[in-house]
Amino acid sequence: MNDTASSPSRLLQITAVTARWLLGLLFAAWLLLALSVVVLHAWIVPRIGDFRGALEAQASKAIGVPVRIGAITARSEGLFPAFELRDVVLQDADQREALRLVRVVASVSPRSLWRLNFEQLYIEGPQLDVRRDTQGKLHVAGLHMETDTTGETRAADWFFAQREFVIEGGTVRWTDEQRRAEPLLLTDVRFVSRNGARRHGLRLDATPPAGWGERFTLRGQFRQPLLSIRSGHWQTWDGQLYADLPYIDVTRLGQYVSLDARIREGNGALRLWADVDDGRIVGGAADLGLNRIDASLGKGLQPLVLRAVTGRLAGQMNADTFEFSTTALQFDTVDGLRWPGGNLWLQHTPAKGRTPEHGALKADRLDLAALALIADRLPLGE
């Protein structure tokens, strides 16, 4: 009788050993989870106040600025407890109060414990000051932000490592000392950030001051590179931004944003999309529902005055080619002419090496009289 035939094959032996190792690792993981739950409920929750100093030190190290916590309590409402922090204060370099958070609720999960972060951070009613000084430097909550760097800060890494970050009932005050404009106040701010291993979703809802328009929404969906180590290096992200403005008075933007135009009047609804590649906007589209536009788009040009502007504008730009298109664009001019709602597509590629400059144009339902009138008011050059 052949003993070799009755003995287990080498492949079967390797499979059995591997299965035992995997089973042991799974058991160890469940044992570690159970031990973590016991430690949380039996040791940390009853003594959470004693860890306030250690938490302050850890938070200061993670964010990069001094953090002080007035009080901390824990609630054991499920398998994993929730922690409530009161009077959380961020200090600037001179130990002055830069931001005070009245109430912060932090929850954990097995996944967040493994990554040493939180499953959710909920902040109620924060008041945030954002300021640009006379030298153009940006300060957020009194903390200096280097706007000319790559954004490689510990605060950004920590923020985008949190699974979910929620702000309810916040207030944001924007002060531009360089432009000497009146402070801009956004109220009833709601902000949600959800972050995964490679994906980041952001949403901001806010109400502008009286006369500016209606409550608006900003959203963003982004992907970071597969081999990216840092969570906060947004300059390498790809994705899309979206803005929904049911009604806005564009005239007021000139006080706070550099525009290559002098806008005397402009109001209505806007929906905007922007494509992002490596942290830069490379294209996008805009759905227009404007009541009236009255703007001068360059020195020596006559004002461009349009009424009842509807339709879509879209554009795309890369290293070699620029594309622009309109879809169902309609408007009336102050001279009584009407753009009939035709579609237009333009492509332009500049000269490169031995390849000459070239382009293409497709259009339908054009009103040449309206086109000539508008062209005289646009900065098109010779």
C-alpha positions as CSV (number, residue, x, y, z in Angstrom):
1,M,0.0,0.0,0.0
2,N,1.3,3.5,-1.0
3,D,1.7,5.7,2.2
4,T,2.1,8.8,0.0
5,A,-1.5,8.5,-1.3
6,S,-3.0,8.4,2.2
7,S,-1.0,11.4,3.5
8,P,-2.3,15.0,3.1
9,S,-0.9,16.9,0.1
10,R,1.4,19.8,0.7
11,L,-1.2,22.3,-0.7
12,L,-3.8,21.0,1.8
13,Q,-1.4,21.3,4.7
14,I,-0.6,25.0,3.7
15,T,-4.3,25.7,3.4
16,A,-5.0,24.3,6.8
17,V,-2.2,26.3,8.5
18,T,-3.3,29.5,6.7
19,A,-6.9,28.9,7.9
20,R,-5.8,28.4,11.5
21,W,-3.8,31.6,11.3
22,L,-6.7,33.6,9.9
23,L,-9.1,32.2,12.5
24,G,-6.6,33.1,15.2
25,L,-6.3,36.7,13.8
26,L,-10.1,37.0,13.7
27,F,-10.4,35.8,17.2
28,A,-7.7,38.2,18.4
29,A,-9.4,41.1,16.6
30,W,-12.7,40.3,18.3
31,L,-10.9,39.9,21.7
32,L,-9.2,43.3,21.2
33,L,-12.6,44.9,20.3
34,A,-14.2,43.4,23.4
35,L,-11.3,44.5,25.6
36,S,-11.6,48.0,24.1
37,V,-15.3,48.2,25.0
38,V,-14.7,47.0,28.5
39,V,-11.9,49.5,29.0
40,L,-14.1,52.3,27.6
41,H,-17.1,51.6,29.8
42,A,-15.4,50.4,33.0
43,W,-12.3,52.6,33.1
44,I,-12.4,55.6,30.8
45,V,-16.1,56.7,31.0
46,P,-16.3,56.9,34.9
47,R,-12.9,58.8,34.9
48,I,-13.2,60.8,31.7
49,G,-12.7,64.1,33.6
50,D,-9.3,62.9,34.8
51,F,-8.1,62.6,31.2
52,R,-8.9,66.3,30.3
53,G,-5.2,67.3,30.4
54,A,-4.1,64.4,28.2
55,L,-6.9,65.2,25.7
56,E,-5.9,68.8,25.6
57,A,-2.3,67.9,24.9
58,Q,-3.3,65.4,22.2
59,A,-5.7,67.8,20.5
60,S,-3.1,70.6,20.6
61,K,-0.6,68.2,18.9
62,A,-3.1,67.1,16.3
63,I,-4.4,70.5,15.3
64,G,-1.2,72.5,15.8
65,V,-2.5,75.2,18.2
66,P,-3.1,75.3,21.9
67,V,-6.5,73.7,22.9
68,R,-8.2,74.1,26.3
69,I,-11.3,72.1,27.4
70,G,-13.6,73.5,30.1
71,A,-15.4,70.3,31.0
72,I,-15.8,66.8,29.5
73,T,-18.5,64.2,30.2
74,A,-19.3,60.8,28.8
75,R,-22.6,59.0,28.1
76,S,-22.9,55.2,27.8
77,E,-26.0,55.0,25.5
78,G,-24.8,52.0,23.5
79,L,-21.9,49.7,22.8
80,F,-19.6,52.7,22.3
81,P,-20.0,55.9,24.4
82,A,-20.4,59.5,23.3
83,F,-18.3,62.3,24.8
84,E,-19.5,65.8,25.3
85,L,-17.1,68.7,25.6
86,R,-18.0,72.2,26.9
87,D,-16.2,75.5,26.4
88,V,-13.5,74.2,24.0
89,V,-11.1,77.1,23.3
90,L,-8.5,77.4,20.6
91,Q,-5.7,79.9,21.3
92,D,-3.4,81.8,19.0
93,A,0.4,82.2,19.2
94,D,0.0,84.9,21.9
95,Q,-2.2,82.6,24.1
96,R,-5.3,84.7,23.2
97,E,-8.7,83.2,22.7
98,A,-9.1,82.6,18.9
99,L,-12.3,80.4,18.9
100,R,-14.7,79.2,21.6
101,L,-17.0,76.2,21.0
102,V,-19.8,76.1,23.5
103,R,-20.7,72.4,22.9
104,V,-18.9,69.6,21.1
105,V,-20.2,66.0,20.9
106,A,-17.8,63.3,19.8
107,S,-18.7,59.7,19.1
108,V,-16.4,56.7,18.5
109,S,-16.7,53.4,16.7
110,P,-14.4,50.3,16.2
111,R,-13.2,51.8,13.0
112,S,-12.4,55.2,14.5
113,L,-10.7,53.6,17.5
114,W,-8.4,51.7,15.1
115,R,-7.5,54.9,13.3
116,L,-7.3,57.0,16.5
117,N,-10.0,59.5,15.4
118,F,-13.7,60.1,15.8
119,E,-16.7,58.6,14.0
120,Q,-18.6,61.9,14.3
121,L,-17.8,65.4,15.6
122,Y,-20.9,67.5,16.2
123,I,-20.4,71.3,17.0
124,E,-23.3,73.4,18.0
125,G,-23.6,77.2,17.4
126,P,-19.9,78.2,16.7
127,Q,-19.0,81.8,15.9
128,L,-16.1,81.9,13.4
129,D,-14.2,85.0,12.4
130,V,-12.3,84.9,9.1
131,R,-10.1,87.9,8.3
132,R,-7.8,89.1,5.6
133,D,-5.3,91.6,6.9
134,T,-3.8,94.6,5.0
135,Q,-0.9,92.4,3.8
136,G,-3.3,89.9,2.3
137,K,-2.7,87.2,4.9
138,L,-5.6,85.0,5.9
139,H,-6.6,84.5,9.5
140,V,-9.2,81.9,10.6
141,A,-10.5,82.2,14.1
142,G,-7.5,84.4,14.9
143,L,-5.1,81.7,13.6
144,H,-2.7,82.7,10.8
145,M,-3.1,80.5,7.7
146,E,-0.2,80.5,5.2
147,T,-2.0,81.0,1.9
148,D,1.2,80.7,-0.2
149,T,2.2,77.2,1.0
150,T,1.0,73.8,-0.2
151,G,-1.5,73.6,2.6
152,E,0.4,70.8,4.3
153,T,-0.8,71.6,7.8
154,R,-1.6,69.2,10.7
155,A,-5.0,70.8,11.1
156,A,-6.0,69.9,7.6
157,D,-4.8,66.4,8.0
158,W,-6.7,66.0,11.2
159,F,-9.9,67.5,9.9
160,F,-10.1,65.3,6.7
161,A,-9.2,62.2,8.8
162,Q,-12.5,62.5,10.7
163,R,-15.3,60.3,9.5
164,E,-18.0,62.9,9.9
165,F,-17.9,66.5,10.9
166,V,-21.1,68.4,11.5
167,I,-21.7,72.1,12.4
168,E,-25.3,73.3,13.2
169,G,-26.4,76.9,13.7
170,G,-23.0,78.5,13.1
171,T,-22.1,82.1,12.2
172,V,-19.3,83.2,9.9
173,R,-18.0,86.7,9.8
174,W,-15.8,87.7,6.9
175,T,-13.7,90.9,7.3
176,D,-11.5,92.1,4.5
177,E,-9.1,94.8,5.8
178,Q,-7.3,95.0,2.5
179,R,-10.4,96.1,0.6
180,R,-11.8,98.0,3.6
181,A,-15.2,96.6,3.0
182,E,-18.0,96.2,5.5
183,P,-17.8,92.9,7.3
184,L,-20.0,90.1,5.7
185,L,-22.0,88.0,8.0
186,L,-23.4,84.5,7.1
187,T,-25.9,83.1,9.6
188,D,-27.6,79.8,10.3
189,V,-24.6,78.0,8.8
190,R,-24.8,74.3,8.5
191,F,-21.7,72.4,7.4
192,V,-21.2,68.6,6.9
193,S,-18.0,66.9,5.9
194,R,-17.9,63.1,5.4
195,N,-14.5,61.5,4.7
196,G,-13.4,58.0,3.7
197,A,-10.1,56.5,2.9
198,R,-9.9,58.3,-0.5
199,R,-13.2,60.2,-0.8
200,H,-14.3,63.4,0.7
201,G,-17.8,65.0,0.6
202,L,-18.5,68.6,1.8
203,R,-21.7,70.6,2.0
204,L,-22.3,74.1,3.3
205,D,-25.7,75.8,3.7
206,A,-25.9,79.4,4.8
207,T,-28.0,82.5,4.8
208,P,-26.5,85.7,3.4
209,P,-27.2,89.2,4.8
210,A,-30.5,91.0,4.0
211,G,-30.4,92.3,0.4
212,W,-27.8,89.8,-0.8
213,G,-30.3,87.1,-1.7
214,E,-31.7,83.8,-0.5
215,R,-30.1,80.9,1.4
216,F,-27.6,79.1,-0.8
217,T,-25.9,75.7,-0.9
218,L,-22.3,74.7,-1.8
219,R,-21.2,71.1,-2.3
220,G,-18.1,69.3,-3.2
221,Q,-17.2,65.6,-4.0
222,F,-13.5,64.8,-4.2
223,R,-11.1,61.9,-4.6
224,Q,-7.6,61.8,-3.4
225,P,-4.8,59.8,-5.2
226,L,-4.5,56.1,-4.4
227,L,-1.0,56.4,-3.0
228,S,-1.6,59.7,-1.2
229,I,-0.3,59.5,2.4
230,R,-1.8,62.7,3.8
231,S,-5.5,63.2,4.1
232,G,-5.3,67.0,4.0
233,H,-3.3,67.5,0.8
234,W,-6.2,68.8,-1.2
235,Q,-4.0,70.2,-4.0
236,T,-3.8,66.7,-5.4
237,W,-7.6,66.0,-5.3
238,D,-9.9,65.5,-8.3
239,G,-13.6,66.1,-8.2
240,Q,-16.4,68.5,-8.7
241,L,-17.8,71.6,-6.9
242,Y,-21.5,72.6,-7.1
243,A,-23.2,75.9,-6.0
244,D,-27.0,76.5,-6.0
245,L,-28.0,80.2,-5.5
246,P,-31.8,80.5,-5.8
247,Y,-31.4,84.3,-5.8
248,I,-28.3,86.5,-5.6
249,D,-27.5,90.2,-6.1
250,V,-24.2,90.0,-8.0
251,T,-23.7,93.7,-7.7
252,R,-22.5,93.4,-4.1
253,L,-19.8,90.8,-4.9
254,G,-17.5,93.5,-6.3
255,Q,-16.9,94.8,-2.8
256,Y,-15.3,91.5,-1.8
257,V,-14.1,89.7,-5.0
258,S,-11.8,90.9,-7.7
259,L,-13.8,91.1,-10.9
260,D,-12.6,92.1,-14.4
261,A,-15.8,94.0,-14.8
262,R,-17.8,96.9,-13.4
263,I,-21.2,95.5,-12.5
264,R,-23.9,98.1,-12.0
265,E,-26.8,95.6,-11.8
266,G,-27.1,91.9,-11.8
267,N,-29.6,89.6,-10.0
268,G,-31.3,86.3,-10.4
269,A,-30.7,82.6,-10.0
270,L,-27.5,80.7,-10.6
271,R,-26.4,77.1,-10.6
272,L,-22.7,76.4,-11.0
273,W,-20.6,73.3,-11.6
274,A,-16.8,73.3,-11.5
275,D,-14.5,70.4,-12.5
276,V,-11.4,70.1,-10.3
277,D,-8.2,68.4,-11.4
278,D,-5.2,68.3,-9.0
279,G,-6.8,71.0,-6.9
280,R,-7.3,73.4,-9.9
281,I,-10.5,74.3,-11.7
282,V,-10.2,73.2,-15.3
283,G,-13.8,73.6,-16.5
284,G,-17.4,73.9,-15.6
285,A,-20.9,75.0,-16.4
286,A,-23.5,77.6,-15.3
287,D,-27.3,77.5,-15.6
288,L,-28.5,81.1,-15.7
289,G,-31.9,82.6,-14.7
290,L,-31.0,86.2,-14.4
291,N,-33.5,89.1,-14.5
292,R,-31.1,91.8,-15.7
293,I,-27.4,92.4,-16.3
294,D,-25.8,95.8,-16.6
295,A,-22.0,95.6,-16.7
296,S,-18.9,97.2,-18.4
297,L,-16.5,94.4,-19.3
298,G,-13.5,96.5,-20.1
299,K,-12.1,100.1,-20.4
300,G,-13.5,101.9,-23.4
301,L,-16.3,99.4,-24.0
302,Q,-20.0,100.4,-23.9
303,P,-22.1,98.8,-21.1
304,L,-23.6,95.4,-21.8
305,V,-27.2,95.5,-20.7
306,L,-29.3,92.2,-21.0
307,R,-32.7,91.2,-19.7
308,A,-34.3,87.8,-19.0
309,V,-31.1,85.8,-19.5
310,T,-31.7,82.0,-19.4
311,G,-29.7,79.0,-20.6
312,R,-26.4,77.3,-20.0
313,L,-22.8,78.3,-20.5
314,A,-20.0,75.7,-20.3
315,G,-16.3,75.8,-20.7
316,Q,-13.3,73.4,-20.5
317,M,-9.6,74.3,-20.6
318,N,-6.5,72.1,-20.6
319,A,-2.9,72.7,-21.6
320,D,-3.6,72.6,-25.3
321,T,-7.3,73.4,-26.0
322,F,-10.1,75.8,-24.9
323,E,-13.7,74.9,-25.5
324,F,-16.8,77.1,-24.9
325,S,-20.5,76.3,-25.5
326,T,-24.0,77.6,-24.9
327,T,-27.2,75.6,-24.7
328,A,-30.7,77.1,-25.1
329,L,-29.2,80.6,-24.3
330,Q,-31.9,83.3,-24.6
331,F,-31.9,87.0,-23.7
332,D,-33.2,90.4,-24.7
333,T,-31.0,93.4,-25.3
334,V,-31.9,96.9,-24.1
335,D,-32.1,97.9,-27.8
336,G,-35.0,95.5,-28.3
337,L,-33.1,92.6,-30.0
338,R,-33.6,89.1,-28.8
339,W,-31.1,86.2,-28.9
340,P,-33.3,83.3,-30.1
341,G,-32.0,80.5,-28.0
342,G,-29.6,78.8,-30.4
343,N,-26.6,76.6,-29.5
344,L,-23.0,77.6,-30.0
345,W,-19.8,75.6,-29.7
346,L,-16.3,77.1,-30.0
347,Q,-12.9,75.3,-29.8
348,H,-9.5,77.1,-30.0
349,T,-6.0,75.6,-29.9
350,P,-3.1,78.0,-29.8
351,A,0.1,77.5,-32.0
352,K,2.5,74.9,-30.5
353,G,5.8,74.1,-32.2
354,R,5.2,73.4,-35.9
355,T,1.4,73.1,-35.3
356,P,-0.3,76.4,-36.3
357,E,-3.1,78.0,-34.3
358,H,-6.5,76.5,-35.3
359,G,-10.1,76.4,-34.1
360,A,-13.7,75.4,-34.9
361,L,-17.1,77.0,-34.6
362,K,-20.6,75.5,-34.7
363,A,-23.7,77.5,-34.3
364,D,-27.4,77.5,-35.1
365,R,-30.3,80.0,-34.9
366,L,-28.0,83.0,-34.6
367,D,-29.2,86.6,-34.8
368,L,-26.3,88.4,-36.5
369,A,-27.6,91.8,-35.5
370,A,-27.7,90.8,-31.8
371,L,-24.3,89.1,-32.2
372,A,-22.7,92.3,-33.7
373,L,-24.2,94.4,-30.9
374,I,-22.9,92.2,-28.2
375,A,-19.4,91.7,-29.8
376,D,-18.8,95.5,-29.6
377,R,-19.3,95.3,-25.9
378,L,-17.1,92.3,-25.2
379,P,-13.3,92.4,-24.6
380,L,-12.5,90.2,-27.7
381,G,-9.6,92.2,-29.1
382,E,-9.0,92.6,-32.9
